[in-house]
Amino acid sequence: MSKILLIGYSTESTMSSFVEYLDSKSFSYDILDLCKITSCNFFHYNYSFKDLRISVNEDVFRFSEYDAFFTRGYYYDHGEIAVNRRLSDIMSVINGYLHFTQKRVINRPNMRGFNGNKFAHSILMESCGFRVPTTLTIGDSDLIIKLIADDLEGWVTKPSSGIRCEIKHITKQQASQISTGVINPLLIQKRIKGDDVRVHCVGEKQLPLMIRSSSVDYRYGKIDEYSPDIDIPTSQSVAMKQYQRRTGLNFIGFDFKISELDGMWYALEANPMPGFDFFDRRCDRKISQALLDLLIADDSSVRHKKFEEYSMEKDRIKIISPFGKR
């Protein structure tokens, strides 16, 4: 049986939900709890290209002993310089090992599909065949006011980074209250009214969930209806596979809107480290099972390719191996 290491915060809802599912299946795993790293009395690591050994109090993790890794490791500010430095240091070391190891990893660090840069992210999505709503980053309040005043369908504000934030509709009244002149750049996107669809791609599987809500952002409002029984258009299915191939990600959460005007699917975002517990519980835990299947699969498609294999053909970005020719 494959030996699995989970990396993340035990208090985070998605990680705790996945752990709960593994326990319900009596599946054996180890977990490197980043919460313990922030509060431990003893912490030490040894790192080489072939192995990483981390000691946290009495727990010792030798990465070379594991067959696969599931990571939800990320850094956040704890408010203490020493703790922040420790967490930043260990995340850098873990991410370095996970990015280049030949073993199975969900998801590899540094393969985020430009999620932290929404401008580049939109370009990448469009190049994969998605239909993306008009998205603008504007630092001129007068232009924002004119755009909104002349558009009856409306616009929404979105975060310009990968940080989760509520999506809000900008009304004409709100636009008129923006101070004139140069402002901090604001990312706005054409509002698409209609049902939301979240599709989790886990390896070759595509698991959709339709969500109907009267709120602009269902995550912060009331959900009226949801259903996993929805057909994904072939064009969108192909685009998602293309996105996976382009980024090398084997687990992605795609956000779509289905226009109530013409039924067209619009891609809003591709999440490289999706929080999936909310969706998982509404589709009979199929996401967790698919992740488990992927972690224990004896399949070269989930193993790491040589770095040169990520060189892009034709319109793809060329990435040069840091190790020179082999």
C-alpha positions as CSV (number, residue, x, y, z in Angstrom):
1,M,0.0,0.0,0.0
2,S,1.2,3.5,-0.8
3,K,2.6,5.6,2.0
4,I,1.0,9.0,2.0
5,L,2.1,12.3,3.7
6,L,-0.4,15.1,4.1
7,I,1.1,18.6,4.6
8,G,-1.1,21.4,5.9
9,Y,-2.9,22.9,8.8
10,S,-5.0,20.5,10.8
11,T,-7.4,23.3,11.8
12,E,-8.1,24.3,8.2
13,S,-11.5,23.1,7.1
14,T,-10.5,21.4,3.8
15,M,-7.6,19.5,5.3
16,S,-9.6,18.4,8.3
17,S,-12.4,17.3,6.0
18,F,-10.0,15.2,3.9
19,V,-8.5,13.7,7.0
20,E,-12.0,12.8,8.2
21,Y,-12.7,11.0,4.9
22,L,-9.4,9.0,5.0
23,D,-10.2,8.0,8.6
24,S,-13.7,6.8,7.5
25,K,-12.0,4.6,4.9
26,S,-9.5,3.3,7.5
27,F,-6.7,4.6,5.2
28,S,-3.3,4.9,6.8
29,Y,-1.4,8.2,6.4
30,D,1.0,10.6,8.2
31,I,0.3,14.3,8.5
32,L,2.9,17.1,8.9
33,D,0.8,19.6,10.8
34,L,2.0,23.1,10.1
35,C,0.1,24.2,13.2
36,K,2.7,22.3,15.3
37,I,5.6,24.0,13.5
38,T,4.3,27.4,14.6
39,S,4.2,26.3,18.3
40,C,6.7,23.5,18.7
41,N,9.5,23.4,21.3
42,F,11.9,21.5,19.0
43,F,12.3,22.0,15.2
44,H,15.0,20.8,12.9
45,Y,15.4,19.8,9.2
46,N,18.1,18.3,6.9
47,Y,17.7,18.8,3.2
48,S,19.3,17.4,0.1
49,F,18.1,17.0,-3.5
50,K,17.1,13.4,-2.8
51,D,15.6,13.6,0.7
52,L,14.2,16.0,3.2
53,R,14.0,15.1,6.9
54,I,11.9,17.3,9.3
55,S,11.7,16.8,13.1
56,V,8.9,18.6,15.0
57,N,9.1,17.8,18.7
58,E,9.1,13.9,18.8
59,D,7.8,13.5,15.2
60,V,10.2,12.8,12.4
61,F,9.3,12.9,8.7
62,R,11.6,11.4,6.1
63,F,10.2,12.4,2.8
64,S,12.1,9.7,0.9
65,E,10.0,7.1,2.7
66,Y,6.7,8.4,1.2
67,D,5.2,7.4,-2.2
68,A,2.9,10.4,-2.6
69,F,2.2,13.8,-1.0
70,F,-1.0,15.9,-0.6
71,T,-0.1,19.4,0.2
72,R,-2.1,22.4,1.3
73,G,0.9,24.2,2.6
74,Y,0.9,28.0,2.5
75,Y,2.3,30.8,4.5
76,Y,0.3,33.3,6.5
77,D,1.4,36.0,9.0
78,H,1.2,34.8,12.7
79,G,2.2,38.2,14.0
80,E,5.4,37.1,15.6
81,I,8.7,37.6,13.7
82,A,10.3,34.4,14.9
83,V,7.3,32.2,14.1
84,N,6.9,33.8,10.7
85,R,10.5,33.3,9.9
86,R,10.3,29.6,10.9
87,L,7.2,29.0,8.9
88,S,8.5,30.8,5.8
89,D,11.8,28.9,6.0
90,I,10.2,25.5,6.2
91,M,7.6,26.2,3.5
92,S,10.5,27.2,1.2
93,V,12.3,24.0,1.9
94,I,9.2,21.8,1.5
95,N,8.1,23.5,-1.7
96,G,11.6,23.0,-3.2
97,Y,11.5,19.3,-2.5
98,L,8.0,18.8,-3.7
99,H,8.4,20.7,-6.9
100,F,11.3,18.5,-8.1
101,T,10.7,15.1,-6.6
102,Q,9.9,12.3,-9.0
103,K,7.1,11.1,-6.6
104,R,3.4,11.8,-6.8
105,V,2.4,15.3,-5.5
106,I,-1.0,17.0,-5.3
107,N,-0.4,19.8,-6.2
108,R,3.2,20.7,-7.0
109,P,4.3,24.2,-5.7
110,N,5.3,26.8,-8.3
111,M,2.8,25.5,-10.8
112,R,-0.1,27.8,-10.0
113,G,-1.1,28.9,-13.5
114,F,-0.5,32.6,-12.7
115,N,-3.4,32.5,-10.2
116,G,-1.7,35.3,-8.2
117,N,-1.7,37.5,-11.3
118,K,-5.2,37.8,-12.6
119,F,-4.1,39.6,-15.8
120,A,-1.8,36.7,-16.8
121,H,-4.3,34.2,-15.5
122,S,-7.0,35.5,-17.8
123,I,-4.7,35.3,-20.8
124,L,-3.7,31.7,-20.0
125,M,-7.3,30.7,-19.6
126,E,-8.3,32.3,-22.9
127,S,-5.4,30.6,-24.7
128,C,-6.7,27.2,-23.5
129,G,-10.1,27.8,-25.1
130,F,-12.2,29.2,-22.2
131,R,-14.6,32.1,-22.7
132,V,-13.6,34.7,-20.1
133,P,-15.7,37.8,-19.3
134,T,-14.1,41.1,-20.1
135,T,-11.7,41.8,-17.3
136,L,-10.0,45.2,-16.8
137,T,-7.5,46.6,-14.3
138,I,-8.0,50.3,-14.1
139,G,-6.3,53.0,-12.0
140,D,-8.4,55.9,-13.4
141,S,-11.6,56.6,-11.4
142,D,-13.1,58.7,-14.2
143,L,-12.8,55.8,-16.6
144,I,-14.4,53.4,-14.1
145,I,-17.3,55.8,-13.6
146,K,-17.9,56.1,-17.4
147,L,-17.7,52.4,-18.0
148,I,-20.3,51.6,-15.3
149,A,-22.6,54.5,-16.2
150,D,-22.7,53.4,-19.9
151,D,-23.2,49.7,-19.2
152,L,-26.6,48.4,-18.1
153,E,-25.5,44.8,-17.5
154,G,-23.1,45.8,-14.8
155,W,-19.6,45.0,-13.5
156,V,-18.2,43.3,-10.4
157,T,-15.0,43.9,-8.4
158,K,-12.6,41.0,-7.9
159,P,-9.3,40.6,-6.0
160,S,-6.3,41.1,-8.3
161,S,-4.3,38.5,-6.4
162,G,-5.0,34.9,-5.4
163,I,-6.3,35.9,-2.0
164,R,-9.9,35.0,-1.4
165,C,-12.2,38.0,-1.3
166,E,-15.9,38.6,-1.8
167,I,-17.0,39.5,-5.3
168,K,-19.2,42.6,-5.3
169,H,-21.4,44.3,-7.9
170,I,-20.6,47.9,-8.6
171,T,-23.6,50.1,-8.9
172,K,-23.8,53.5,-10.6
173,Q,-24.2,55.2,-7.2
174,Q,-21.1,53.5,-5.8
175,A,-19.1,54.4,-8.9
176,S,-20.1,58.1,-8.5
177,Q,-18.7,58.0,-5.0
178,I,-15.2,57.0,-6.1
179,S,-12.8,59.9,-5.7
180,T,-11.8,61.4,-9.0
181,G,-8.3,61.1,-10.6
182,V,-5.7,58.4,-10.1
183,I,-6.6,55.6,-7.6
184,N,-5.1,52.3,-6.6
185,P,-5.7,49.9,-9.5
186,L,-9.1,48.2,-9.3
187,L,-9.8,44.9,-11.1
188,I,-13.3,44.8,-12.5
189,Q,-15.1,42.2,-14.6
190,K,-18.3,42.1,-16.7
191,R,-21.0,40.6,-14.6
192,I,-22.5,37.4,-15.9
193,K,-25.9,36.7,-14.4
194,G,-26.9,33.0,-14.1
195,D,-26.0,29.8,-12.3
196,D,-22.6,29.1,-10.9
197,V,-20.8,25.8,-11.7
198,R,-17.7,24.6,-9.8
199,V,-15.8,21.7,-11.6
200,H,-13.1,19.9,-9.8
201,C,-10.6,18.2,-12.1
202,V,-8.9,15.4,-10.3
203,G,-6.5,13.7,-12.7
204,E,-8.8,12.6,-15.6
205,K,-12.0,13.1,-13.6
206,Q,-14.2,16.1,-13.9
207,L,-16.7,16.5,-11.0
208,P,-19.2,19.4,-11.4
209,L,-21.6,21.0,-9.0
210,M,-24.2,23.6,-10.1
211,I,-25.1,26.3,-7.6
212,R,-28.1,28.6,-7.9
213,S,-28.1,31.7,-5.8
214,S,-29.6,35.2,-5.9
215,S,-26.4,36.6,-4.4
216,V,-23.6,38.0,-6.5
217,D,-21.2,35.8,-4.7
218,Y,-22.8,32.6,-3.4
219,R,-19.9,32.0,-1.0
220,Y,-21.1,35.0,1.1
221,G,-24.8,34.7,0.4
222,K,-27.8,32.3,0.4
223,I,-27.7,29.2,-1.8
224,D,-31.1,28.4,-3.2
225,E,-30.3,25.2,-4.9
226,Y,-27.4,22.9,-5.9
227,S,-27.0,19.8,-8.0
228,P,-24.1,17.6,-9.2
229,D,-26.2,16.4,-12.1
230,I,-25.1,18.8,-14.8
231,D,-23.6,18.1,-18.2
232,I,-20.3,19.9,-19.0
233,P,-20.1,21.2,-22.6
234,T,-17.5,19.3,-24.6
235,S,-15.7,22.6,-25.4
236,Q,-15.2,23.4,-21.7
237,S,-14.2,19.8,-20.9
238,V,-11.5,20.0,-23.6
239,A,-10.4,23.5,-22.3
240,M,-10.0,22.2,-18.8
241,K,-7.8,19.3,-20.0
242,Q,-5.7,21.7,-22.0
243,Y,-5.3,23.9,-18.9
244,Q,-4.1,20.9,-16.9
245,R,-1.7,20.0,-19.6
246,R,-0.3,23.5,-19.9
247,T,0.2,24.0,-16.1
248,G,1.0,20.4,-15.1
249,L,-1.6,20.6,-12.3
250,N,-3.5,17.4,-11.5
251,F,-6.0,19.0,-9.1
252,I,-7.9,22.2,-10.1
253,G,-11.1,23.8,-9.1
254,F,-12.7,25.7,-12.1
255,D,-15.3,28.4,-11.5
256,F,-17.9,29.0,-14.2
257,K,-21.0,31.1,-14.8
258,I,-23.8,30.0,-17.2
259,S,-25.3,33.1,-18.7
260,E,-29.0,33.3,-18.2
261,L,-29.2,35.2,-21.5
262,D,-27.8,32.6,-23.9
263,G,-26.7,29.6,-21.8
264,M,-23.0,30.1,-22.7
265,W,-20.4,29.0,-20.1
266,Y,-17.9,31.7,-18.9
267,A,-14.8,30.7,-17.0
268,L,-14.0,32.9,-14.1
269,E,-11.0,31.3,-12.5
270,A,-8.9,28.2,-12.1
271,N,-8.0,27.5,-8.5
272,P,-4.6,25.6,-8.1
273,M,-5.2,24.7,-4.4
274,P,-9.0,24.6,-4.2
275,G,-10.8,24.5,-0.9
276,F,-13.2,21.6,-1.8
277,D,-14.9,20.5,1.5
278,F,-18.0,22.6,0.8
279,F,-18.5,21.0,-2.7
280,D,-17.3,17.5,-1.6
281,R,-20.1,17.2,0.9
282,R,-22.7,18.1,-1.7
283,C,-21.5,15.5,-4.2
284,D,-21.3,12.4,-2.1
285,R,-17.5,12.9,-1.2
286,K,-16.6,12.1,-4.8
287,I,-13.8,14.6,-4.7
288,S,-12.1,13.1,-1.7
289,Q,-12.4,9.6,-3.2
290,A,-10.9,10.8,-6.5
291,L,-8.0,12.5,-4.7
292,L,-7.3,9.2,-2.8
293,D,-7.4,7.3,-6.0
294,L,-4.9,9.7,-7.6
295,L,-2.6,9.5,-4.6
296,I,-2.4,5.7,-4.7
297,A,-2.5,5.3,-8.4
298,D,0.5,3.5,-10.1
299,D,0.4,5.9,-13.0
300,S,3.2,7.8,-14.5
301,S,0.8,10.6,-15.5
302,V,0.8,11.9,-11.9
303,R,4.5,11.6,-11.4
304,H,6.9,14.5,-12.1
305,K,8.0,15.0,-15.7
306,K,11.5,16.1,-16.5
307,F,11.7,19.9,-16.1
308,E,12.4,20.3,-19.8
309,E,9.1,18.6,-20.7
310,Y,7.3,21.7,-19.5
311,S,8.8,23.7,-22.3
312,M,5.8,25.1,-24.2
313,E,5.2,24.3,-27.9
314,K,4.3,27.1,-30.3
315,D,2.4,29.6,-28.1
316,R,3.6,28.1,-24.8
317,I,6.1,29.7,-22.6
318,K,9.5,28.1,-22.8
319,I,11.0,27.1,-19.5
320,I,14.7,26.3,-19.4
321,S,16.1,23.6,-17.1
322,P,18.2,25.0,-14.3
323,F,20.3,21.8,-14.4
324,G,21.6,22.2,-18.0
325,K,21.5,19.5,-20.6
326,R,21.3,15.8,-19.6
